[in-house]
């Protein structure tokens, strides 16, 4: 029997009316963990839940997928599927009470103690980078050793108290890490091939949920190391489109130019997409990227208001945005501009500046991607505001970042089918664990901004919206949905 069963619970699963959109992306995190475990002589049963047949949110389907697991089971999830993952761990414990279960991934960041206190079936939570931690943890669980020897974990003592070891030191040399265990999966079954070029971001953006996971420290792979992995995937599986999903791909001009030279020298004819950063990107760099296959650059702009940019500590100004994005629109086939809206301190005047900028960039051909603020527990905004605000849950309007796949999207609204409402009960009962699903001041902050976004075509009109009053059909029910 394998030493551990690793389950990837990160899924892109959306329901639009009667249609289901499902796109499988290579489970990079679990593949890195698998490589580390196998390099240490441990055996891994890797299961990617993206590949399940049937309704993935039917717990019987999940248990059938997990049939005959190893003595140690690890689940990896992001914040959107943390509620489902916690219920899945309960189902595992009920079916196989002798198994040790580990919750991993970024979903539990900053709420480890609350989870351990309220959900007694969760044995251990992994924190931060897992490649070293997972090896020590599995060996300690197998030998019945003292978990207090393993850094980077939180766990429950026999008396029920939650305990936390210090964070593990970051991996200094990413080039020295083993390549993801691509041999464990059928690469032909995936539509998206994400790659990690760096880990961590040093910028203190207050809305960001990712940089805190890495402690605002960044590490980079060398250009040669990245291209070597790209060539492996290109030659062995015919991959010709790569997604650089890390937020700090554009970390400096010299590094990006070095990468572009490495791609050119490799002779590969490939295409790729990457995130950029307005204050670290210039025209020469963008032209070099486009020359070697970059067909899309993505900018996290977040607001068109200098006041808001300063409050969220974004690190650049609206003038810098207006200088870089139009140039990018001339160079790349596609430019994505991401905005966050619904900040509790964002006035309608601030928001109007964002909308004006969004309209301007759309006219240049950029794709505009607004996202409703998600107050995840590790964000500085949530930590600053959690004692000042009342969280409200709106069953027809969820932040895009926490769409789970249970919802049915209809126009600009979502619907929670009756058979999935139990999954949202755990959210409603634990707003301090799942604040990212909630809103701040729906009536005065969120809904007026939503109406403006609909007016300018950035969100679809709501089903049944009254064309005279422009009032969403569910607005009268918002007060009934307040959670805390």
ZAMARGU-4260 file (C-alpha; in steps of 0.2 Angstrom, whole numbers, plus 5000, padded with zeros to 4 digits):
<rodrens>
0) 5000/5000/5000 | 5006/5018/4996 | 5013/5028/5011 | 5001/5043/5007 | 4986/5047/4996
5) 4987/5065/4990 | 4971/5072/4983 | 4970/5088/4972 | 4954/5097/4976 | 4958/5113/4966
10) 4945/5113/4952 | 4939/5125/4939 | 4920/5120/4938 | 4907/5132/4934 | 4888/5130/4930
15) 4880/5143/4918 | 4862/5138/4918 | 4861/5121/4911 | 4879/5122/4904 | 4894/5116/4914
20) 4911/5123/4910 | 4925/5112/4916 | 4944/5115/4912 | 4957/5104/4919 | 4974/5112/4924
25) 4989/5103/4929 | 4989/5100/4948 | 5006/5108/4950 | 5006/5109/4969 | 5003/5091/4972
30) 5015/5086/4958 | 5029/5096/4968 | 5024/5087/4984 | 5024/5070/4975 | 5042/5073/4968
35) 5048/5077/4986 | 5040/5062/4994 | 5047/5050/4980 | 5064/5058/4981 | 5064/5053/5000
40) 5059/5035/4996 | 5040/5036/5000 | 5027/5030/4989 | 5012/5042/4983 | 4995/5038/4977
45) 4991/5054/4968 | 4973/5057/4964 | 4967/5073/4954 | 4949/5076/4958 | 4947/5086/4942
50) 4946/5069/4933 | 4931/5063/4943 | 4916/5057/4933 | 4899/5063/4939 | 4894/5077/4951
55) 4910/5082/4960 | 4900/5089/4975 | 4891/5073/4978 | 4900/5066/4994 | 4896/5048/4988
60) 4905/5052/4972 | 4920/5059/4982 | 4921/5044/4993 | 4920/5032/4978 | 4934/5042/4970
65) 4944/5040/4986 | 4941/5021/4988 | 4955/5011/4996 | 4966/5026/5002 | 4983/5025/5010
70) 4984/5026/5029 | 4988/5044/5027 | 4977/5056/5016 | 4981/5073/5011 | 4969/5085/5003
75) 4975/5101/4995 | 4963/5116/4992 | 4961/5134/4989 | 4950/5146/4999 | 4935/5143/4987
80) 4934/5124/4991 | 4939/5125/5009 | 4921/5122/5015 | 4919/5107/5004 | 4936/5101/5009
85) 4932/5101/5027 | 4916/5092/5024 | 4925/5079/5013 | 4938/5076/5028 | 4923/5073/5039
90) 4916/5060/5027 | 4934/5052/5026 | 4935/5050/5044 | 4917/5043/5045 | 4921/5030/5031
95) 4939/5026/5037 | 4941/5032/5055 | 4959/5024/5056 | 4966/5036/5043 | 4976/5051/5047
100) 4970/5066/5037 | 4980/5082/5032 | 4973/5098/5026 | 4985/5107/5014 | 4986/5121/5001
105) 4983/5139/5004 | 4964/5138/5009 | 4966/5137/5027 | 4979/5151/5029 | 4976/5161/5045
110) 4962/5151/5051 | 4971/5135/5056 | 4967/5137/5075 | 4948/5140/5072 | 4947/5125/5060
115) 4956/5113/5073 | 4944/5119/5087 | 4928/5118/5077 | 4931/5103/5066 | 4938/5088/5077
120) 4940/5077/5062 | 4955/5087/5055 | 4971/5080/5062 | 4984/5091/5054 | 4985/5107/5044
125) 5001/5110/5033 | 5007/5128/5032 | 5018/5137/5019 | 5029/5127/5007 | 5026/5109/5009
130) 5040/5100/5000 | 5051/5098/5016 | 5037/5098/5028 | 5027/5084/5020 | 5041/5071/5020
135) 5045/5074/5039 | 5026/5074/5043 | 5023/5057/5034 | 5037/5049/5043 | 5032/5056/5060
140) 5014/5050/5057 | 5020/5033/5052 | 5032/5030/5067 | 5019/5037/5079 | 5032/5051/5083
145) 5030/5068/5091 | 5022/5080/5079 | 5030/5094/5089 | 5046/5090/5080 | 5039/5095/5063
150) 5040/5114/5058 | 5027/5121/5047 | 5011/5112/5054 | 4996/5115/5065 | 4988/5100/5074
155) 4977/5095/5088 | 4984/5087/5104 | 4974/5072/5112 | 4966/5084/5124 | 4959/5094/5110
160) 4970/5109/5111 | 4977/5116/5094 | 4996/5117/5093 | 5006/5126/5081 | 5025/5124/5076
165) 5034/5139/5069 | 5034/5142/5050 | 5047/5132/5041 | 5061/5142/5033 | 5058/5145/5015
170) 5067/5135/5001 | 5081/5146/4996 | 5086/5138/4979 | 5071/5134/4968 | 5082/5127/4955
175) 5087/5113/4966 | 5070/5107/4968 | 5065/5091/4959 | 5054/5094/4943 | 5035/5091/4946
180) 5031/5072/4945 | 5023/5074/4928 | 5024/5055/4925 | 5010/5053/4938 | 4997/5061/4927
185) 4991/5060/4909 | 4997/5077/4902 | 4986/5075/4887 | 4970/5077/4898 | 4974/5094/4903
190) 4969/5111/4895 | 4980/5122/4905 | 4999/5120/4909 | 5003/5131/4923 | 5021/5134/4928
195) 5030/5141/4943 | 5044/5153/4939 | 5044/5161/4957 | 5037/5160/4974 | 5031/5175/4984
200) 5029/5193/4981 | 5037/5207/4992 | 5023/5220/4989 | 5011/5224/5003 | 4995/5225/4994
205) 4982/5225/5007 | 4968/5216/4998 | 4980/5202/4992 | 4978/5184/4999 | 4993/5177/4991
210) 5009/5187/4997 | 5005/5183/5015 | 5006/5164/5011 | 5024/5167/5007 | 5028/5179/5020
215) 5030/5193/5008 | 5047/5185/5003 | 5051/5180/4985 | 5062/5167/4977 | 5065/5165/4959
220) 5070/5151/4947 | 5083/5154/4934 | 5078/5157/4916 | 5088/5141/4911 | 5079/5131/4924
225) 5062/5137/4918 | 5066/5134/4900 | 5072/5117/4904 | 5055/5112/4911 | 5046/5120/4897
230) 5057/5110/4884 | 5053/5094/4894 | 5034/5097/4892 | 5035/5103/4874 | 5045/5088/4869
235) 5037/5074/4879 | 5018/5080/4878 | 5018/5093/4864 | 5014/5107/4876 | 5015/5123/4866
240) 5005/5135/4877 | 5012/5139/4895 | 5003/5149/4909 | 5015/5158/4921 | 5002/5160/4935
245) 5014/5167/4949 | 5011/5185/4953 | 5029/5190/4952 | 5035/5184/4935 | 5039/5202/4930
250) 5051/5205/4945 | 5064/5215/4936 | 5069/5219/4919 | 5085/5209/4919 | 5077/5193/4924
255) 5063/5195/4911 | 5076/5199/4897 | 5087/5184/4903 | 5071/5173/4901 | 5067/5180/4884
260) 5085/5176/4878 | 5084/5159/4885 | 5068/5155/4876 | 5075/5162/4859 | 5090/5151/4861
265) 5080/5136/4865 | 5073/5136/4847 | 5056/5131/4854 | 5041/5139/4845 | 5029/5141/4859
270) 5016/5153/4866 | 5014/5159/4884 | 5004/5171/4896 | 5011/5180/4911 | 5006/5192/4924
275) 5015/5209/4924 | 5017/5223/4936 | 5014/5241/4930 | 5029/5249/4939 | 5041/5235/4934
280) 5036/5234/4915 | 5042/5245/4901 | 5041/5245/4882 | 5057/5237/4878 | 5053/5222/4890
285) 5036/5220/4883 | 5042/5220/4865 | 5055/5207/4870 | 5042/5196/4878 | 5030/5197/4863
290) 5045/5192/4851 | 5047/5176/4860 | 5029/5170/4860 | 5020/5180/4874 | 5003/5182/4868
295) 4995/5189/4884 | 5000/5200/4898 | 4989/5202/4913 | 4990/5218/4925 | 4983/5219/4942
300) 4978/5237/4942 | 4964/5236/4956 | 4958/5254/4955 | 4959/5269/4944 | 4959/5281/4959
305) 4976/5287/4966 | 4968/5288/4984 | 4963/5270/4983 | 4979/5264/4976 | 4988/5272/4990
310) 4977/5265/5003 | 4979/5247/4997 | 4998/5250/4995 | 4998/5245/4977 | 5015/5254/4974
315) 5011/5263/4958 | 4999/5278/4952 | 4985/5279/4940 | 4997/5290/4929 | 5009/5275/4928
320) 4994/5264/4923 | 4989/5275/4909 | 5007/5275/4902 | 5010/5256/4902 | 4993/5248/4898
325) 4990/5257/4881 | 5008/5252/4875 | 5004/5234/4880 | 4988/5235/4870 | 4998/5239/4855
330) 5011/5225/4858 | 5002/5210/4864 | 4987/5201/4855 | 4978/5202/4872 | 4980/5213/4888
335) 4970/5208/4904 | 4967/5222/4916 | 4961/5216/4933 | 4951/5227/4945 | 4945/5225/4963
340) 4929/5234/4968 | 4919/5235/4984 | 4933/5241/4996 | 4924/5247/5012 | 4933/5264/5011
345) 4930/5266/4992 | 4918/5281/4989 | 4907/5282/4973 | 4919/5295/4967 | 4934/5284/4968
350) 4924/5270/4960 | 4919/5281/4946 | 4938/5284/4942 | 4940/5266/4941 | 4925/5264/4929
355) 4932/5278/4918 | 4949/5270/4917 | 4941/5253/4913 | 4930/5260/4899 | 4946/5269/4892
360) 4956/5253/4892 | 4941/5243/4884 | 4941/5255/4870 | 4959/5251/4867 | 4955/5232/4866
365) 4960/5227/4883 | 4949/5214/4892 | 4943/5221/4908 | 4941/5209/4923 | 4933/5216/4938
370) 4931/5206/4954 | 4921/5209/4969 | 4933/5211/4985 | 4935/5195/4994 | 4939/5197/5012
375) 4950/5182/5015 | 4956/5180/5033 | 4975/5183/5029 | 4972/5199/5020 | 4978/5215/5028
380) 4961/5223/5024 | 4951/5210/5033 | 4963/5210/5048 | 4961/5229/5049 | 4942/5230/5047
385) 4936/5214/5055 | 4931/5222/5071 | 4924/5237/5063 | 4912/5229/5050 | 4896/5218/5049
390) 4898/5204/5037 | 4883/5201/5026 | 4880/5186/5015 | 4871/5188/4999 | 4865/5172/4992
395) 4864/5179/4974 | 4880/5188/4974 | 4897/5180/4978 | 4915/5187/4975 | 4921/5179/4960
400) 4937/5173/4969 | 4927/5161/4980 | 4915/5153/4967 | 4914/5135/4972 | 4906/5126/4957
405) 4890/5123/4968 | 4882/5139/4961 | 4873/5141/4945 | 4877/5157/4936 | 4863/5166/4928
410) 4867/5183/4920 | 4875/5193/4933 | 4868/5183/4948 | 4871/5166/4956 | 4859/5154/4962
415) 4862/5141/4975 | 4852/5125/4971 | 4843/5117/4985 | 4853/5101/4985 | 4869/5111/4989
420) 4863/5123/5002 | 4870/5112/5016 | 4888/5116/5009 | 4884/5134/5012 | 4877/5131/5029
425) 4895/5128/5036 | 4900/5145/5028 | 4885/5154/5036 | 4889/5146/5053 | 4907/5151/5053
430) 4909/5168/5045 | 4926/5171/5054 | 4933/5156/5045 | 4925/5160/5028 | 4924/5179/5028
435) 4929/5179/5009 | 4911/5174/5005 | 4904/5189/5014 | 4902/5207/5010 | 4903/5224/5018
440) 4888/5236/5017 | 4878/5229/5003 | 4865/5243/5002 | 4877/5257/5001 | 4894/5250/4996
445) 4892/5235/4985 | 4875/5236/4976 | 4877/5254/4969 | 4894/5249/4962 | 4886/5233/4954
450) 4873/5244/4946 | 4886/5255/4938 | 4896/5240/4932 | 4880/5233/4924 | 4876/5250/4916
455) 4893/5251/4908 | 4892/5233/4902 | 4906/5225/4913 | 4893/5214/4922 | 4878/5206/4913
460) 4861/5213/4917 | 4852/5203/4931 | 4839/5191/4926 | 4822/5200/4928 | 4830/5217/4931
465) 4817/5231/4930 | 4822/5242/4915 | 4814/5257/4923 | 4821/5256/4940 | 4837/5246/4937
470) 4833/5237/4953 | 4840/5219/4954 | 4825/5208/4957 | 4833/5201/4973 | 4838/5217/4981
475) 4824/5217/4993 | 4830/5201/5001 | 4847/5207/5005 | 4843/5212/5023 | 4837/5195/5027
480) 4853/5187/5022 | 4864/5196/5035 | 4875/5184/5044 | 4883/5192/5058
</rodrens>
